């Protein structure tokens, strides 16, 4: 087998380096253009950001092994600069540098709607999700969901009866979750597509699901929530979709059922009331869903440009371990956006900042001396 493309290897090494999240990745490329050059500059940038030890990218051999393993599964990587990279997802400032894909890569750029909801869904909720998914797929839309129990499973199953579906998963493509949906994931990989941001072998953990949710929201022109408790992951997906300027749809339900409190809340806040697929299709021109917008360009400085000590002190004085939005931080510190973003990039590269989905940020808690990692 021939060695994989050097640019792909460099892209994955840079994207998988500690301290280089999706936002920093794009800023590094904006500054250095080539991921190989950015990798070579990381030690210098880390020192400038106050980090004692330089970040350690995965080795070339590790990445080449993963590429070969994914190919053996029948999959491939789609990178940020690939023509097949989903254009709607590329709009997000924290769009993943690369996606691992099993199945039809072309579906990633097709008009799509997300369907999400409760894992402990009611029988009626599952029936509604499956029926709407089947009708949307029959109308030519791709149905996107997260392969979870309940509403997600019903949506995938419904879409497969008439058309195509995409499953975005939280772990590696070789770690189906939940385990009972391994067969469903295999069927989707054959008749649709399965995507993951995490490396092969990654077991899904709680921290991975918000990133999975942003894939669902980012791939689609709108998100339908069928059943959701007030503090559920489905509402996080809906918020991410709304923040990206996408349509939000919700199925109403009884106020006596806690699974409907989240969806009824969305409706109070302006979501489009949805009883059938026709309510969603009515938002699109007949037979012609809106074309994906042009790819967004992330502006702002690359790491190393936020080295103003006064700006660093100001930003650190306002940040804590509880998440806040970048917009709130900029408003609070009254510094130019470019300066704040430069400081945040330096903090992330120094291993002191967590860039969370949805534009949220937080300082990382220092490890407790003598504690054993979980």
Secondary structure as UniProt FT lines:
FT   HELIX           6..15
FT   TURN            18..19
FT   HELIX           22..32
FT   HELIX           35..48
FT   TURN            49..50
FT   HELIX           60..72
FT   TURN            73..74
FT   STRAND          75..79
FT   TURN            80..81
FT   TURN            83..84
FT   HELIX           87..90
FT   TURN            93..94
FT   STRAND          98..103
FT   HELIX           105..109
FT   STRAND          112..116
FT   TURN            119..120
FT   HELIX           123..138
FT   TURN            139..140
FT   STRAND          142..145
FT   TURN            149..150
FT   HELIX           151..162
FT   STRAND          165..169
FT   TURN            173..174
FT   HELIX           179..181
FT   HELIX           182..191
FT   STRAND          193..196
FT   TURN            200..201
FT   HELIX           206..219
FT   STRAND          222..225
FT   TURN            230..231
FT   HELIX           233..243
FT   TURN            244..245
FT   STRAND          247..250
FT   TURN            255..256
FT   HELIX           258..260
FT   HELIX           261..268
FT   TURN            269..270
FT   STRAND          272..273
FT   HELIX           277..281
FT   TURN            282..283
FT   TURN            286..287
FT   TURN            303..304
FT   HELIX           309..318
FT   STRAND          324..325
FT   HELIX           326..333
FT   HELIX           337..349
FT   TURN            350..351
FT   STRAND          353..356
FT   HELIX           357..359
FT   STRAND          360..363
FT   TURN            369..370
//
